[in-house]
Amino acid sequence: MSVLLIEEVGPATSVQDFGRYGALRYGLGTTGAMDRVGLAYANVLVGQDWHAPLIELGPLPIKLKAKEGTVRLALSGAMRGISLRGQAMAMNESFCLAEGESVMIRAARGGVFSYLAVEGGIAGSPTFGSFSVHRRAGLGSPFARPLESGDQLVVGDASVMEGERRLPAPPVVAGPIRCVLGPQDDFFSADTIAQFQATEWTISATSDRMGYRLEGSPLTHARTANIVSDGIANGTIQIPGTGQPLLLLAERGTTGGYPKIATVITADLGRAAQTPVGAGIQFQAIPIEEAQALARDLARMIAGLPQRVEVLGGGSLSSEALLAGNLAGHATNALDPAV
Amino acid sequence: MSSSAALRILPCGDAALTVEFGETVDPFLNALVLGLDDALKAHDVPGLQETIPTYRSLFVTYDPVVTDFASISGLLRELAQQAGPKPQSPRRWRVPVVYGEDFGIDLEDVAKGKGLTPDEVVRRHCGSDYRVYMLGFMPGFAYLGGLDQTIATSRRDEPRLVTPAGAVMIGGVQAGIQCIEAPSGWHILGRTPMRSYHPTRQQMFLIEPGDSLSFYAMPRADWRMMEEAAEAGEWIADLVIDAGVAA
């Protein structure tokens, strides 16, 4: 086993995976990665299951150091500069960090969350099958909170004799965030639903993993702003009394009592979550059949990622780093020591 | 069943839906929700993942890779028409509350809004027999029906970003007990040391949908002791099994 020391970290950086399922009925939300595509790319690059626990990076820089062995990392999601041994490293391509080396990952450019996966995984104990940090619920592993400077994660050792792995960057999708109207679109007039889609909303500074507040000309309720509370899906857009929409995301509550005009489709959830504070976001309603076809396309794309990985010749370590690294160690699975 | 005539199945995006039995807080509608929830445990519905029973609807998550909205809606509609209301649960909770002042920052305003004294609001809040309609929003948050309508108060237009753990609140015609610190648009009448959710307690969740519940005022002086006991894993609230109600 190796150790990844968090030398410097900003807010909103935490261990996340696909999320926690099984206790929605008790009010325990799923949380999980804000951008599922970033989660999958980073994990597949280091040979992990696409939904495995990794480090979700908030928008600010992070510096990490390998201890007690060499670790292999890969970064995907929002674009950032990576600097190691004075060199710039590529995103969507794995690299090794030898024992004693530090890597600097700079602030996100044009996005919010990036995903840093580790070969062999992160050691910890799941609750309802998940390591995902749910700050308000006090759950998550190995820490039930976002990461802080000085934290140490026990991680797998790098298989240093194997080549680095690369994936073509995910295609950049532009245009409005697609959504399915409902479940309470009948609480709004046709004009208001048109206004909702015509407006370029601005992501408010009081936004977090729970949800994004959207600023713009307020929407009006045709009936009432109070409904009897019901269930909330990931990507729900609810309209409270102020008329300013709330886009509810990974760490959302499981139920709510404001009318929900629409829900972002699964395929666009990551893209919506990657819209930074102060940037514009626009929505477009599509039929549910189209949304479900796109969800199936996304699942197929993620399932096919391992076949698209290109293995590069030789590891990325220098010979000095190889000597310094733990060559005697072999790859272990941090999640299952028996492997 | 005639009550299912009003049943609506509403999409919540492409991977969830709501089976809506009505639009009001009504114990019969909630019993229908819990009846369908039980039926889903006994039937194999392809693609079905999880359910959240709520006041008057059942929220269902499903995998759109395995099924689609039309197929799963058809199955759920059939099962909802077969399943009857779930019988009254024999489980009854008694929950202690410190009301008012810094424990219930909205008690004075709610009282003023209704032309009542704060003590009278407390008396009416303690005087009701509540049904736990659902658990939701945040872990262990109990949504209660049965609030005395003379103290019902519409939610705040602008939700507060932080409200404390254990807050005992009212919002619209609903009442609730919050378990962990969270944002909320509801009015806070008091706080209970009980934790219906405790991440490291052997019984992580205490309250089930369909349970009955009532409040009583506890002395402010006992708060610290009770809160420490709750933190250590004690239930604090009493659970009584009502022998008069068939299980």
HADDOCK unambig.tbl for C-alpha pairs under 7 A between the chains (distance, minus, plus):
assign (segid A and resid 22 and name CA) (segid B and resid 50 and name CA) 6.81 0.50 0.50
assign (segid A and resid 24 and name CA) (segid B and resid 52 and name CA) 6.20 0.50 0.50
assign (segid A and resid 25 and name CA) (segid B and resid 51 and name CA) 6.22 0.50 0.50
assign (segid A and resid 25 and name CA) (segid B and resid 52 and name CA) 4.38 0.50 0.50
assign (segid A and resid 25 and name CA) (segid B and resid 53 and name CA) 6.60 0.50 0.50
assign (segid A and resid 25 and name CA) (segid B and resid 135 and name CA) 6.44 0.50 0.50
assign (segid A and resid 25 and name CA) (segid B and resid 136 and name CA) 6.91 0.50 0.50
assign (segid A and resid 26 and name CA) (segid B and resid 135 and name CA) 5.16 0.50 0.50
assign (segid A and resid 26 and name CA) (segid B and resid 136 and name CA) 6.11 0.50 0.50
assign (segid A and resid 26 and name CA) (segid B and resid 139 and name CA) 5.86 0.50 0.50
assign (segid A and resid 26 and name CA) (segid B and resid 140 and name CA) 5.72 0.50 0.50
assign (segid A and resid 27 and name CA) (segid B and resid 135 and name CA) 5.50 0.50 0.50
assign (segid A and resid 27 and name CA) (segid B and resid 136 and name CA) 3.88 0.50 0.50
assign (segid A and resid 27 and name CA) (segid B and resid 137 and name CA) 5.46 0.50 0.50
assign (segid A and resid 27 and name CA) (segid B and resid 138 and name CA) 4.85 0.50 0.50
assign (segid A and resid 27 and name CA) (segid B and resid 139 and name CA) 4.08 0.50 0.50
assign (segid A and resid 27 and name CA) (segid B and resid 140 and name CA) 5.78 0.50 0.50
assign (segid A and resid 27 and name CA) (segid B and resid 141 and name CA) 6.60 0.50 0.50
assign (segid A and resid 28 and name CA) (segid B and resid 138 and name CA) 6.02 0.50 0.50
assign (segid A and resid 28 and name CA) (segid B and resid 139 and name CA) 4.44 0.50 0.50
assign (segid A and resid 136 and name CA) (segid B and resid 180 and name CA) 6.88 0.50 0.50
assign (segid A and resid 136 and name CA) (segid B and resid 181 and name CA) 6.77 0.50 0.50
assign (segid A and resid 136 and name CA) (segid B and resid 182 and name CA) 6.99 0.50 0.50
assign (segid A and resid 137 and name CA) (segid B and resid 139 and name CA) 6.67 0.50 0.50
assign (segid A and resid 137 and name CA) (segid B and resid 180 and name CA) 6.91 0.50 0.50
assign (segid A and resid 138 and name CA) (segid B and resid 199 and name CA) 6.82 0.50 0.50
assign (segid A and resid 139 and name CA) (segid B and resid 199 and name CA) 6.95 0.50 0.50
assign (segid A and resid 179 and name CA) (segid B and resid 13 and name CA) 6.95 0.50 0.50
assign (segid A and resid 180 and name CA) (segid B and resid 13 and name CA) 5.30 0.50 0.50
assign (segid A and resid 182 and name CA) (segid B and resid 10 and name CA) 6.87 0.50 0.50
assign (segid A and resid 182 and name CA) (segid B and resid 11 and name CA) 6.14 0.50 0.50
assign (segid A and resid 182 and name CA) (segid B and resid 12 and name CA) 6.16 0.50 0.50
assign (segid A and resid 183 and name CA) (segid B and resid 10 and name CA) 5.24 0.50 0.50
assign (segid A and resid 183 and name CA) (segid B and resid 11 and name CA) 5.62 0.50 0.50
assign (segid A and resid 183 and name CA) (segid B and resid 12 and name CA) 5.48 0.50 0.50
assign (segid A and resid 228 and name CA) (segid B and resid 23 and name CA) 6.90 0.50 0.50
assign (segid A and resid 228 and name CA) (segid B and resid 24 and name CA) 6.66 0.50 0.50
assign (segid A and resid 228 and name CA) (segid B and resid 25 and name CA) 6.97 0.50 0.50
assign (segid A and resid 230 and name CA) (segid B and resid 54 and name CA) 5.60 0.50 0.50
assign (segid A and resid 230 and name CA) (segid B and resid 57 and name CA) 6.82 0.50 0.50
assign (segid A and resid 231 and name CA) (segid B and resid 52 and name CA) 6.69 0.50 0.50
assign (segid A and resid 231 and name CA) (segid B and resid 54 and name CA) 6.99 0.50 0.50
assign (segid A and resid 231 and name CA) (segid B and resid 59 and name CA) 5.33 0.50 0.50
assign (segid A and resid 233 and name CA) (segid B and resid 12 and name CA) 6.18 0.50 0.50
assign (segid A and resid 233 and name CA) (segid B and resid 16 and name CA) 6.50 0.50 0.50
assign (segid A and resid 240 and name CA) (segid B and resid 157 and name CA) 6.90 0.50 0.50
assign (segid A and resid 241 and name CA) (segid B and resid 157 and name CA) 4.72 0.50 0.50
assign (segid A and resid 242 and name CA) (segid B and resid 157 and name CA) 5.85 0.50 0.50
assign (segid A and resid 242 and name CA) (segid B and resid 158 and name CA) 6.61 0.50 0.50
assign (segid A and resid 253 and name CA) (segid B and resid 137 and name CA) 4.01 0.50 0.50
assign (segid A and resid 253 and name CA) (segid B and resid 138 and name CA) 5.34 0.50 0.50
assign (segid A and resid 254 and name CA) (segid B and resid 136 and name CA) 5.46 0.50 0.50
assign (segid A and resid 254 and name CA) (segid B and resid 137 and name CA) 4.43 0.50 0.50
assign (segid A and resid 254 and name CA) (segid B and resid 138 and name CA) 6.60 0.50 0.50
assign (segid A and resid 255 and name CA) (segid B and resid 136 and name CA) 5.26 0.50 0.50
assign (segid A and resid 255 and name CA) (segid B and resid 137 and name CA) 4.43 0.50 0.50
assign (segid A and resid 256 and name CA) (segid B and resid 137 and name CA) 6.23 0.50 0.50
assign (segid A and resid 263 and name CA) (segid B and resid 12 and name CA) 6.03 0.50 0.50
assign (segid A and resid 263 and name CA) (segid B and resid 13 and name CA) 4.70 0.50 0.50
assign (segid A and resid 264 and name CA) (segid B and resid 13 and name CA) 6.24 0.50 0.50
assign (segid A and resid 265 and name CA) (segid B and resid 13 and name CA) 5.73 0.50 0.50
assign (segid A and resid 265 and name CA) (segid B and resid 14 and name CA) 5.97 0.50 0.50
assign (segid A and resid 266 and name CA) (segid B and resid 14 and name CA) 6.70 0.50 0.50
assign (segid A and resid 288 and name CA) (segid B and resid 14 and name CA) 6.17 0.50 0.50
assign (segid A and resid 291 and name CA) (segid B and resid 14 and name CA) 5.97 0.50 0.50
assign (segid A and resid 292 and name CA) (segid B and resid 14 and name CA) 5.53 0.50 0.50
assign (segid A and resid 292 and name CA) (segid B and resid 64 and name CA) 5.87 0.50 0.50
assign (segid A and resid 295 and name CA) (segid B and resid 64 and name CA) 6.85 0.50 0.50
assign (segid A and resid 296 and name CA) (segid B and resid 64 and name CA) 6.88 0.50 0.50
assign (segid A and resid 296 and name CA) (segid B and resid 65 and name CA) 5.27 0.50 0.50
